[in-house]
Amino acid sequence: MQTPEDGQSLINPIGYRNNSCGYCHAKSGSFSYYAAAISLQPKFYEDLLDRGWRRSGTLLYKPDQRASCCPQYTIRLDSESFHATKDQRQAINRFSKYIVGADYTKEAARLYPRSREEAKKRDAEFDLLERVHECEKKNLRSPPEPSHALTVTLEPDNFTEEKYAVFENYQRIVHKEPPQRISKFGFKNFLCSSPLPRSKTSMNGREQNLGSYHQCYRIDGRLVAVGVLDLLPQCVSAVYFMYHESVHQHNFGKLGALREIALAKESGAKWWYAGFYIHSCKKMRYKADYTPQYLLDPESYDWNILNDVMKKKLDAKKYVSLSHGASDSTFIEESEVKVTEDNGDGEDSDDDSPVPFPDMPIFSRGMPGVLTKSSLLTEVDLDHIKLNVYGQEAETCDLAKWEIEDMDNPHSLKGTIAELAAAVGPELAAEMVVAFK
């Protein structure tokens, strides 16, 4: 069997499924194509992100925005052009004041006074990289001693009891999950089982970490927050962020986002991917507060600025693709758009309804961004898709019944591989290894 160090991306196709919606809690309103990742190279996964994919642990999924009740759009921010809002600046400044304390601020000003030019520049400019780091213990001059000691470290995404304690508290307090639905097993699968290997490389003369990490925030030695991150060649991809209820008053959601934007900027990665933007769910609109943000067009895979014009389109229509006007049947007038308030107390059913037309392959469903059958046949060499079958390397043409199997049957081996190729696109289809074990 190949390992992540072999430099290959091994994927096991699952298929098209529907699930209860985590935002409006419709029983079977969320449709996606799924695959399981055995190993993923950072650049390969970054290219998947740019085609509307996302991961949850080792599970990969590509939402069907046209069919789903709450369309999910990939969103990213240009860290080099980011300017913090007044509210975001205040969150950092207030937290810094809490960490260092009034006595430290007064005494440090006496012992280490800023020059007139330095003070004037600080008042006139907000340097994000300077501000997110300035109250860390290692960056504070001593004496005097601050009120609290803040440390922020980038650590492997391994399971520890202290991380699980933060997760358990966050799920129970913030997401209102009942204790019986929170487990160490679930935490490990969700946030400690990445298929991305960790490594180091050089970007523009700077050392760059690649792979999956936990960014850990500790105050006075106690873990209070964790940002789960995928560090990729051109982006910092936010997987999850969690914090303990004891620091809720410090706006750790904002602090974590600003810290991750700063990490993208200082690592030379440029982009911060904040996951999916769900305009129909008010709770998820906060991602638009960090600008400039861009939405991935589901069909052309172009990036469009998320401005007031785009927001009005999303207000008026369930599904929006600027590159191609959808048919009237896929549009919903503004008065019919369902905007949901997720209060965290909805009950999702585990008994999802069957997928409509289960024998229809995804390349015939009109799923945005997926190759049609004709494009699949002309743009992808289906006969030479790389395979790894129980540890043995092969190609699809080596399979005994490959030529006679029907690719229009999503339950056949040929149909299963054809669906995956249609979902990842021509370039990644040629690079991936379809794994069966």
KAQUI-V969192 format. One record per helix or strand of 2 or more residues. SS is the DSSP state (A for helix, B for strand). FROM is the first residue (numbers start at 1). TO is the last residue. If there is no record, write none. Layout:
ss from to
SS FROM TO
SS FROM TO
//
This chain:
ss from to
A 4 6
B 10 19
B 30 40
A 42 49
B 53 56
B 59 63
B 73 78
A 79 81
A 86 100
A 102 111
A 116 124
A 128 133
A 137 139
B 150 156
A 161 173
A 179 181
A 184 191
B 199 203
B 206 219
B 222 232
B 235 243
A 245 250
A 252 267
B 271 277
A 282 289
B 293 296
B 303 305
A 308 316
A 328 330
A 334 336
A 362 364
A 373 379
A 382 384
B 386 389
B 392 395
A 396 398
A 413 424
A 426 431
B 433 436
//
